[in-house]
Amino acid sequence: MVIDLIYKNIRDLREDNDLTQSSLAKMLGISQRAYSYYENGQRTLTPEILIKLSKIHNVSIDYLLGQTDNPERK
């Protein structure tokens, strides 16, 4: 399912960059619990959070959303 892929992508990117949920949440300006809800699919990702995640991980929003396998930002 595409929805599951979105949350898998954000978790994998966090882990690939050796970030904890707490450290990434701090970068996003949210609590660790709120970030955990995003990562587990219990809260819908807002456009603002998607943009911030895209910038932090230097990947395209399309990649985060599972629309492409190419993470490059254009």
N, CA, C and O atoms as a GROMACS GRO file, in nm:
protein
  296
    1MET      N    1   0.083  -0.118   0.000
    1MET     CA    2   0.000   0.000   0.000
    1MET      C    3   0.088   0.125   0.000
    1MET      O    4   0.190   0.129   0.068
    2VAL      N    5   0.050   0.226  -0.074
    2VAL     CA    6   0.130   0.348  -0.086
    2VAL      C    7   0.145   0.417   0.048
    2VAL      O    8   0.253   0.467   0.080
    3ILE      N    9   0.040   0.420   0.128
    3ILE     CA   10   0.046   0.486   0.258
    3ILE      C   11   0.156   0.423   0.344
    3ILE      O   12   0.234   0.494   0.407
    4ASP      N   13   0.161   0.290   0.348
    4ASP     CA   14   0.263   0.221   0.427
    4ASP      C   15   0.402   0.256   0.377
    4ASP      O   16   0.495   0.268   0.457
    5LEU      N   17   0.418   0.271   0.246
    5LEU     CA   18   0.547   0.304   0.187
    5LEU      C   19   0.594   0.442   0.233
    5LEU      O   20   0.713   0.462   0.258
    6ILE      N   21   0.503   0.536   0.244
    6ILE     CA   22   0.538   0.671   0.290
    6ILE      C   23   0.603   0.664   0.428
    6ILE      O   24   0.709   0.722   0.450
    7TYR      N   25   0.539   0.595   0.519
    7TYR     CA   26   0.589   0.589   0.656
    7TYR      C   27   0.716   0.507   0.665
    7TYR      O   28   0.804   0.536   0.747
    8LYS      N   29   0.728   0.404   0.581
    8LYS     CA   30   0.852   0.326   0.574
    8LYS      C   31   0.965   0.414   0.523
    8LYS      O   32   1.077   0.408   0.575
    9ASN      N   33   0.937   0.495   0.422
    9ASN     CA   34   1.040   0.583   0.367
    9ASN      C   35   1.092   0.681   0.471
    9ASN      O   36   1.213   0.700   0.481
   10ILE      N   37   1.003   0.742   0.548
   10ILE     CA   38   1.053   0.841   0.645
   10ILE      C   39   1.131   0.773   0.758
   10ILE      O   40   1.227   0.830   0.809
   11ARG      N   41   1.091   0.653   0.796
   11ARG     CA   42   1.166   0.580   0.899
   11ARG      C   43   1.303   0.538   0.844
   11ARG      O   44   1.405   0.555   0.911
   12ASP      N   45   1.304   0.483   0.722
   12ASP     CA   46   1.430   0.438   0.663
   12ASP      C   47   1.528   0.553   0.645
   12ASP      O   48   1.647   0.538   0.672
   13LEU      N   49   1.479   0.668   0.600
   13LEU     CA   50   1.566   0.784   0.584
   13LEU      C   51   1.625   0.828   0.718
   13LEU      O   52   1.743   0.860   0.728
   14ARG      N   53   1.542   0.829   0.821
   14ARG     CA   54   1.590   0.867   0.954
   14ARG      C   55   1.700   0.771   0.999
   14ARG      O   56   1.805   0.814   1.045
   15GLU      N   57   1.675   0.641   0.984
   15GLU     CA   58   1.772   0.541   1.027
   15GLU      C   59   1.899   0.545   0.941
   15GLU      O   60   2.009   0.531   0.993
   16ASP      N   61   1.883   0.564   0.809
   16ASP     CA   62   1.999   0.572   0.720
   16ASP      C   63   2.090   0.690   0.755
   16ASP      O   64   2.211   0.684   0.732
   17ASN      N   65   2.032   0.794   0.811
   17ASN     CA   66   2.109   0.912   0.851
   17ASN      C   67   2.149   0.910   0.998
   17ASN      O   68   2.192   1.011   1.053
   18ASP      N   69   2.132   0.793   1.061
   18ASP     CA   70   2.170   0.774   1.202
   18ASP      C   71   2.110   0.879   1.294
   18ASP      O   72   2.177   0.931   1.383
   19LEU      N   73   1.982   0.909   1.271
   19LEU     CA   74   1.911   1.004   1.355
   19LEU      C   75   1.813   0.930   1.446
   19LEU      O   76   1.754   0.830   1.406
   20THR      N   77   1.797   0.980   1.566
   20THR     CA   78   1.694   0.926   1.654
   20THR      C   79   1.563   0.999   1.625
   20THR      O   80   1.563   1.105   1.562
   21GLN      N   81   1.455   0.943   1.671
   21GLN     CA   82   1.327   1.013   1.658
   21GLN      C   83   1.334   1.147   1.730
   21GLN      O   84   1.281   1.247   1.681
   22SER      N   85   1.397   1.148   1.845
   22SER     CA   86   1.407   1.272   1.924
   22SER      C   87   1.485   1.380   1.850
   22SER      O   88   1.443   1.496   1.847
   23SER      N   89   1.598   1.342   1.791
   23SER     CA   90   1.679   1.443   1.722
   23SER      C   91   1.608   1.496   1.598
   23SER      O   92   1.614   1.615   1.569
   24LEU      N   93   1.541   1.408   1.524
   24LEU     CA   94   1.469   1.453   1.405
   24LEU      C   95   1.348   1.538   1.445
   24LEU      O   96   1.319   1.639   1.380
   25ALA      N   97   1.280   1.498   1.550
   25ALA     CA   98   1.166   1.577   1.598
   25ALA      C   99   1.211   1.718   1.635
   25ALA      O  100   1.141   1.815   1.606
   26LYS      N  101   1.328   1.729   1.700
   26LYS     CA  102   1.380   1.861   1.736
   26LYS      C  103   1.406   1.945   1.611
   26LYS      O  104   1.376   2.064   1.611
   27MET      N  105   1.459   1.884   1.506
   27MET     CA  106   1.483   1.956   1.380
   27MET      C  107   1.352   2.004   1.318
   27MET      O  108   1.347   2.109   1.254
   28LEU      N  109   1.247   1.925   1.338
   28LEU     CA  110   1.116   1.959   1.282
   28LEU      C  111   1.038   2.056   1.371
   28LEU      O  112   0.938   2.114   1.328
   29GLY      N  113   1.084   2.074   1.493
   29GLY     CA  114   1.015   2.163   1.586
   29GLY      C  115   0.891   2.102   1.647
   29GLY      O  116   0.795   2.171   1.679
   30ILE      N  117   0.893   1.969   1.662
   30ILE     CA  118   0.780   1.896   1.720
   30ILE      C  119   0.832   1.803   1.829
   30ILE      O  120   0.953   1.786   1.845
   31SER      N  121   0.742   1.742   1.904
   31SER     CA  122   0.783   1.648   2.008
   31SER      C  123   0.820   1.513   1.946
   31SER      O  124   0.781   1.481   1.834
   32GLN      N  125   0.895   1.436   2.023
   32GLN     CA  126   0.931   1.300   1.977
   32GLN      C  127   0.805   1.218   1.959
   32GLN      O  128   0.796   1.140   1.864
   33ARG      N  129   0.709   1.233   2.045
   33ARG     CA  130   0.584   1.157   2.036
   33ARG      C  131   0.509   1.192   1.907
   33ARG      O  132   0.459   1.103   1.839
   34ALA      N  133   0.502   1.320   1.874
   34ALA     CA  134   0.435   1.362   1.750
   34ALA      C  135   0.506   1.301   1.630
   34ALA      O  136   0.442   1.252   1.537
   35TYR      N  137   0.640   1.305   1.631
   35TYR     CA  138   0.714   1.246   1.519
   35TYR      C  139   0.686   1.096   1.511
   35TYR      O  140   0.668   1.041   1.403
   36SER      N  141   0.684   1.030   1.625
   36SER     CA  142   0.657   0.887   1.628
   36SER      C  143   0.521   0.856   1.564
   36SER      O  144   0.507   0.758   1.491
   37TYR      N  145   0.423   0.940   1.592
   37TYR     CA  146   0.291   0.921   1.530
   37TYR      C  147   0.298   0.932   1.378
   37TYR      O  148   0.233   0.856   1.307
   38TYR      N  149   0.379   1.027   1.328
   38TYR     CA  150   0.397   1.037   1.182
   38TYR      C  151   0.462   0.912   1.128
   38TYR      O  152   0.416   0.856   1.028
   39GLU      N  153   0.568   0.868   1.193
   39GLU     CA  154   0.644   0.754   1.144
   39GLU      C  155   0.564   0.624   1.148
   39GLU      O  156   0.586   0.534   1.066
   40ASN      N  157   0.473   0.614   1.242
   40ASN     CA  158   0.392   0.493   1.255
   40ASN      C  159   0.259   0.502   1.181
   40ASN      O  160   0.178   0.409   1.187
   41GLY      N  161   0.236   0.612   1.111
   41GLY     CA  162   0.114   0.628   1.034
   41GLY      C  163  -0.008   0.659   1.117
   41GLY      O  164  -0.121   0.644   1.069
   42GLN      N  165   0.012   0.702   1.240
   42GLN     CA  166  -0.100   0.735   1.327
   42GLN      C  167  -0.143   0.881   1.313
   42GLN      O  168  -0.245   0.923   1.368
   43ARG      N  169  -0.064   0.957   1.239
   43ARG     CA  170  -0.095   1.098   1.214
   43ARG      C  171  -0.058   1.127   1.069
   43ARG      O  172   0.046   1.082   1.021
   44THR      N  173  -0.144   1.200   1.000
   44THR     CA  174  -0.120   1.234   0.860
   44THR      C  175  -0.010   1.339   0.849
   44THR      O  176  -0.012   1.440   0.920
   45LEU      N  177   0.084   1.315   0.759
   45LEU     CA  178   0.191   1.412   0.736
   45LEU      C  179   0.133   1.539   0.675
   45LEU      O  180   0.060   1.535   0.576
   46THR      N  181   0.168   1.651   0.734
   46THR     CA  182   0.121   1.780   0.682
   46THR      C  183   0.217   1.825   0.571
   46THR      O  184   0.330   1.778   0.565
   47PRO      N  185   0.171   1.914   0.485
   47PRO     CA  186   0.262   1.968   0.383
   47PRO      C  187   0.387   2.031   0.444
   47PRO      O  188   0.497   2.018   0.389
   48GLU      N  189   0.372   2.099   0.556
   48GLU     CA  190   0.485   2.164   0.622
   48GLU      C  191   0.589   2.061   0.668
   48GLU      O  192   0.709   2.082   0.651
   49ILE      N  193   0.542   1.951   0.726
   49ILE     CA  194   0.634   1.846   0.772
   49ILE      C  195   0.700   1.778   0.653
   49ILE      O  196   0.819   1.748   0.657
   50LEU      N  197   0.624   1.754   0.546
   50LEU     CA  198   0.682   1.694   0.426
   50LEU      C  199   0.793   1.781   0.368
   50LEU      O  200   0.899   1.730   0.330
   51ILE      N  201   0.770   1.910   0.363
   51ILE     CA  202   0.872   2.002   0.310
   51ILE      C  203   0.996   2.000   0.398
   51ILE      O  204   1.108   1.993   0.348
   52LYS      N  205   0.977   2.005   0.529
   52LYS     CA  206   1.091   2.002   0.621
   52LYS      C  207   1.168   1.871   0.610
   52LYS      O  208   1.291   1.872   0.607
   53LEU      N  209   1.098   1.757   0.602
   53LEU     CA  210   1.164   1.628   0.588
   53LEU      C  211   1.242   1.621   0.457
   53LEU      O  212   1.353   1.569   0.452
   54SER      N  213   1.184   1.674   0.352
   54SER     CA  214   1.249   1.678   0.222
   54SER      C  215   1.381   1.755   0.230
   54SER      O  216   1.482   1.712   0.175
   55LYS      N  217   1.379   1.868   0.297
   55LYS     CA  218   1.499   1.950   0.311
   55LYS      C  219   1.603   1.884   0.402
   55LYS      O  220   1.722   1.884   0.370
   56ILE      N  221   1.559   1.829   0.513
   56ILE     CA  222   1.650   1.764   0.608
   56ILE      C  223   1.724   1.648   0.541
   56ILE      O  224   1.845   1.634   0.556
   57HIS      N  225   1.649   1.565   0.468
   57HIS     CA  226   1.707   1.445   0.407
   57HIS      C  227   1.757   1.468   0.265
   57HIS      O  228   1.815   1.379   0.204
   58ASN      N  229   1.735   1.589   0.213
   58ASN     CA  230   1.776   1.625   0.078
   58ASN      C  231   1.720   1.525  -0.026
   58ASN      O  232   1.792   1.476  -0.112
   59VAL      N  233   1.591   1.499  -0.014
   59VAL     CA  234   1.520   1.412  -0.109
   59VAL      C  235   1.396   1.486  -0.158
   59VAL      O  236   1.352   1.584  -0.096
   60SER      N  237   1.341   1.439  -0.268
   60SER     CA  238   1.220   1.501  -0.321
   60SER      C  239   1.097   1.459  -0.239
   60SER      O  240   1.096   1.353  -0.176
   61ILE      N  241   0.998   1.543  -0.242
   61ILE     CA  242   0.872   1.509  -0.176
   61ILE      C  243   0.809   1.389  -0.247
   61ILE      O  244   0.747   1.304  -0.182
   62ASP      N  245   0.824   1.381  -0.379
   62ASP     CA  246   0.773   1.264  -0.453
   62ASP      C  247   0.834   1.135  -0.399
   62ASP      O  248   0.766   1.034  -0.390
   63TYR      N  249   0.962   1.139  -0.364
   63TYR     CA  250   1.027   1.021  -0.306
   63TYR      C  251   0.966   0.988  -0.171
   63TYR      O  252   0.936   0.871  -0.143
   64LEU      N  253   0.948   1.088  -0.088
   64LEU     CA  254   0.886   1.065   0.044
   64LEU      C  255   0.747   1.004   0.030
   64LEU      O  256   0.708   0.919   0.109
   65LEU      N  257   0.674   1.047  -0.072
   65LEU     CA  258   0.537   0.999  -0.093
   65LEU      C  259   0.529   0.867  -0.170
   65LEU      O  260   0.420   0.816  -0.196
   66GLY      N  261   0.645   0.813  -0.207
   66GLY     CA  262   0.646   0.685  -0.277
   66GLY      C  263   0.606   0.694  -0.423
   66GLY      O  264   0.567   0.594  -0.483
   67GLN      N  265   0.615   0.814  -0.481
   67GLN     CA  266   0.577   0.834  -0.621
   67GLN      C  267   0.692   0.806  -0.716
   67GLN      O  268   0.672   0.792  -0.837
   68THR      N  269   0.814   0.797  -0.662
   68THR     CA  270   0.931   0.770  -0.743
   68THR      C  271   1.034   0.698  -0.657
   68THR      O  272   1.033   0.710  -0.534
   69ASP      N  273   1.121   0.623  -0.722
   69ASP     CA  274   1.232   0.557  -0.653
   69ASP      C  275   1.356   0.645  -0.654
   69ASP      O  276   1.456   0.612  -0.590
   70ASN      N  277   1.350   0.757  -0.726
   70ASN     CA  278   1.462   0.847  -0.737
   70ASN      C  279   1.452   0.954  -0.628
   70ASN      O  280   1.360   1.036  -0.630
   71PRO      N  281   1.546   0.953  -0.533
   71PRO     CA  282   1.536   1.049  -0.423
   71PRO      C  283   1.582   1.190  -0.457
   71PRO      O  284   1.564   1.281  -0.376
   72GLU      N  285   1.642   1.211  -0.574
   72GLU     CA  286   1.699   1.342  -0.608
   72GLU      C  287   1.596   1.453  -0.608
   72GLU      O  288   1.485   1.439  -0.660
   73ARG      N  289   1.636   1.565  -0.550
   73ARG     CA  290   1.554   1.687  -0.553
   73ARG      C  291   1.587   1.762  -0.681
   73ARG      O  292   1.701   1.760  -0.726
   74LYS      N  293   1.488   1.826  -0.738
   74LYS     CA  294   1.510   1.903  -0.861
   74LYS      C  295   1.487   2.050  -0.837
   74LYS      O  296   1.501   2.130  -0.929
   0.00000   0.00000   0.00000
